[in-house]
Amino acid sequence: MANKHFNPDMQHRAQKDTQDIPGPLRSEAVLTIQTRAAQKLVAGRKMQIADPFNHQKKVVEHIMGVYSFGRRMNAIWIAAQYDDPYADWFLLQVESALETAKSTITEKTKELSQILESVDAIKIQTSHSIKPVVIKLSFANPYGYMGAYLVAEFDALSCAVLTAWHIGLVDRVPKRDIMITASKMVRRAFLLSTRWHFTGATRSAILAGEPIAEEAQTKMGELPQEILDITHRAKFAPDIRSVLDFVLPTSTENPSMGIAVPDAAIIGLDCHASVHGFGFGRSDSSPSG
């Protein structure tokens, strides 16, 4: 017997309401670079060193920039979502390194501002590039943006120290020391992301003493208990999901470098440093993008 309450129009409307869901969130962030020193921290650079066995060849060592950093951090971010405690541990370490570098750069910038304001009779403005380079950014995790903020602060410090040197308030030696120390701190924070490798071990596997946990400990070291107990996580760590939902993303990255990295982990390489706007680069229901 037919259902007298069945209404085809109501069923069609219900299906339409279910299908019409909001898409991923998108926004724009722009990084404006004033100095060449800061530009090197965006795209990274390659340093050539003479090969001791063959002077005709060069050994190329990659120095990581914010693009590669954001890409690697997305791999760690995804693994932390699916209960990889080593990924959680590295998010915490990277976050701490970024904060330490930011604190040092901010302190040095304040010192230089005081130096520039020390001449009462002359009003000194910090130098700016007549043709800054503007870069559009879109990362799939907060740490890519945090790296970009750090580069922006380093750029402001570089402008201040170069201004103080140009007008004779800071000599060559402290100028060089400030620039080298600050840039090394940024690179050190970025480089931490390369020390993490995908092991496939989850907290449950480690607590159960599975063979994969032993392999992970051999490769990555012993975890702090507070990380294993989830009592201490990074401030920007993602919510932990069920490992049953995990799908290994595809990538063009070298498999030996750890977990595969999605091609969409970092978007926007338009080169053209202050940060304007903030971009999620991911859907509101999926922190990983």
C-alpha positions in Angstrom: 0.0 0.0 0.0 1.3 3.4 -0.9 2.5 5.7 1.9 0.0 8.5 2.1 2.6 10.8 3.8 5.2 10.4 1.0 5.9 13.7 -0.7 8.4 13.6 -3.6 9.0 17.4 -3.3 10.0 17.1 0.3 12.4 14.3 -0.5 14.0 16.3 -3.3 14.4 19.3 -1.0 16.0 17.2 1.8 18.5 15.7 -0.7 19.3 19.2 -2.0 19.8 20.6 1.5 22.2 17.7 2.3 24.2 18.2 -0.9 24.5 22.0 -0.8 27.2 22.2 1.8 29.8 25.0 2.1 33.1 24.4 0.3 36.6 24.9 1.8 37.5 28.3 3.2 39.9 30.4 1.2 41.6 33.7 1.9 44.7 35.6 0.8 47.9 36.5 2.7 50.6 38.7 1.2 54.2 38.9 2.3 56.1 42.0 1.3 59.9 41.6 1.3 62.2 44.7 1.6 65.6 43.0 1.9 67.6 40.4 0.0 68.5 38.7 3.2 64.8 38.1 3.9 64.1 37.0 0.4 66.6 34.1 0.8 64.5 32.9 3.7 61.4 32.7 1.6 62.5 30.6 -1.3 65.7 29.2 0.3 69.0 29.1 -1.5 71.6 26.7 -2.6 75.2 26.9 -1.4 78.0 25.5 -3.5 81.0 24.0 -1.8 84.1 22.6 -3.5 84.1 18.8 -3.6 87.3 17.7 -1.8 87.6 14.7 -4.2 87.1 16.5 -7.4 87.7 20.3 -7.7 85.8 20.5 -10.9 82.6 19.5 -9.2 80.4 21.2 -6.6 78.5 19.8 -3.7 75.1 21.6 -3.5 73.6 22.0 0.0 70.0 23.2 0.3 69.2 25.9 2.8 65.5 25.7 3.6 63.1 28.6 3.0 59.6 29.1 4.2 58.0 27.4 1.1 59.8 24.1 1.9 59.2 24.6 5.6 55.4 24.9 5.0 55.3 21.9 2.8 57.2 19.7 5.4 55.1 21.0 8.3 52.0 20.0 6.5 53.2 16.4 6.4 53.9 16.6 10.2 50.5 18.2 10.7 48.7 15.4 8.9 50.5 12.7 10.9 49.8 14.5 14.2 46.1 14.5 13.2 46.2 10.7 13.0 47.8 10.1 16.4 51.5 10.0 15.5 53.1 11.0 18.8 56.4 11.7 17.1 54.7 14.3 14.8 53.1 15.8 17.9 56.5 16.0 19.6 58.0 17.8 16.5 55.2 20.3 16.3 56.0 21.2 19.9 59.7 21.5 19.1 59.2 23.6 16.0 56.7 25.9 17.8 59.2 26.4 20.5 62.0 27.2 18.0 59.8 29.7 16.2 58.9 31.5 19.4 62.5 31.6 20.5 63.6 33.1 17.2 60.8 35.6 17.3 61.6 36.7 20.8 65.3 37.2 19.9 64.5 39.2 16.7 61.9 41.3 18.5 64.5 42.2 21.2 67.2 43.1 18.7 64.7 45.2 16.7 63.8 47.2 19.8 67.4 47.8 20.6 68.0 49.1 17.1 64.9 51.3 17.3 66.4 52.9 20.5 69.7 53.5 18.7 67.9 55.2 15.8 66.0 57.4 18.2 69.1 58.3 20.2 70.0 61.3 18.0 67.7 64.1 19.2 68.4 66.6 16.5 67.8 64.2 13.6 64.6 62.3 12.8 65.6 59.0 11.3 63.2 56.8 9.4 63.9 53.1 8.8 64.9 52.4 5.2 62.5 50.6 2.8 63.0 49.1 -0.6 62.0 51.3 -3.6 60.9 48.0 -5.2 59.8 45.5 -2.6 59.0 41.9 -3.6 55.4 40.8 -3.0 54.6 37.1 -2.4 51.2 35.5 -2.2 51.0 32.8 0.4 48.5 30.0 1.0 49.5 27.2 3.4 47.4 24.3 4.6 48.6 24.5 8.2 49.2 27.3 10.7 53.0 26.7 10.9 53.6 27.8 7.3 52.1 31.1 8.2 54.1 31.3 11.5 57.2 30.8 9.4 56.2 33.6 7.1 55.5 35.9 10.1 59.0 35.1 11.4 60.5 36.0 8.0 58.6 39.3 8.0 60.0 40.1 11.5 63.5 39.2 10.3 63.0 41.5 7.3 62.0 44.4 9.6 65.2 43.8 11.7 67.3 43.8 8.6 65.9 47.1 7.5 66.6 48.6 10.9 70.2 47.3 11.2 71.1 48.3 7.6 69.7 51.8 8.3 71.7 52.1 11.5 74.8 51.0 9.6 74.2 53.3 6.7 74.0 56.4 8.8 76.9 55.5 11.1 75.2 54.4 14.3 76.2 50.8 14.1 79.6 49.6 12.6 80.3 46.7 10.4 81.0 44.0 13.0 77.7 44.3 15.1 75.8 44.7 11.8 77.2 41.4 10.6 76.7 39.6 13.9 73.1 40.7 14.2 72.2 39.6 10.7 74.0 36.2 10.9 72.6 35.4 14.3 69.0 36.2 13.4 69.0 34.4 10.1 70.6 31.3 11.7 67.8 31.2 14.2 65.2 31.3 11.5 66.9 28.6 9.5 67.4 26.4 12.6 63.6 26.6 13.3 62.9 25.7 9.6 65.4 22.9 9.6 63.8 21.1 12.6 61.0 20.0 10.2 63.5 17.8 8.3 64.4 15.7 11.4 60.9 14.1 11.6 60.3 11.0 9.5 57.0 9.1 9.1 57.1 5.8 11.0 53.5 4.7 10.9 53.5 4.3 14.7 50.5 5.5 16.7 50.2 6.0 20.5 48.1 2.8 20.7 50.8 0.8 18.9 53.5 2.2 21.2 51.5 1.5 24.3 50.8 -2.1 23.0 54.5 -2.7 22.4 54.0 -3.5 18.7 57.1 -4.1 16.5 56.4 -0.9 14.6 56.8 1.0 17.9 60.3 -0.5 18.4 61.3 0.5 14.8 60.0 4.1 15.4 61.9 4.4 18.7 65.1 3.2 16.9 64.6 5.8 14.2 63.3 8.8 16.2 64.4 8.2 19.8 62.4 7.7 23.0 59.3 9.8 23.4 58.8 12.0 26.5 56.0 10.6 28.6 54.0 13.8 28.5 53.8 13.5 24.7 52.7 9.9 24.9 50.1 10.7 27.5 48.8 13.7 25.4 49.3 16.0 28.5 51.5 18.4 26.6 50.8 19.4 23.0 51.7 22.3 20.8 49.4 25.3 21.0 48.5 25.0 17.3 48.4 21.2 17.1 45.5 19.7 15.2 42.6 17.7 16.7 43.4 14.0 16.8 41.3 11.9 14.5 40.8 8.1 14.3 43.7 6.4 12.5 41.1 4.3 10.7 40.3 7.4 8.6 43.9 7.9 7.5 44.7 8.0 3.8 48.3 8.5 2.9 48.5 11.5 0.5 50.2 11.3 -2.8 53.3 13.3 -3.5 56.2 14.1 -5.8 58.6 14.3 -2.8 61.5 11.9 -2.3 60.0 8.9 -0.3 63.2 8.8 1.8 62.4 12.1 3.3 59.5 10.7 5.4 55.7 10.9 4.9 54.5 11.7 1.5 53.6 15.4 1.2 50.4 16.5 -0.7 51.1 18.7 -3.7 48.5 21.1 -2.3 50.3 21.4 1.0 51.5 24.8 -0.1 49.9 27.0 -2.8 51.0 30.2 -4.3 54.5 30.9 -5.4 54.0 34.3 -6.9 57.1 36.3 -6.2 56.5 39.8 -6.0 57.7 41.1 3.7 54.7 42.7 6.7 51.9 40.2 6.4 48.5 41.4 5.3 45.6 39.1 6.0 45.4 35.6 7.2 44.5 32.5 5.2 43.2 29.2 6.4 43.8 27.4 3.1 41.6 24.6 4.3 38.0 23.7 5.0 36.5 24.7 8.3 35.7 21.0 8.9 39.1 19.7 8.1 42.1 21.5 9.7 44.5 19.7 7.5 43.2 21.0 4.2 
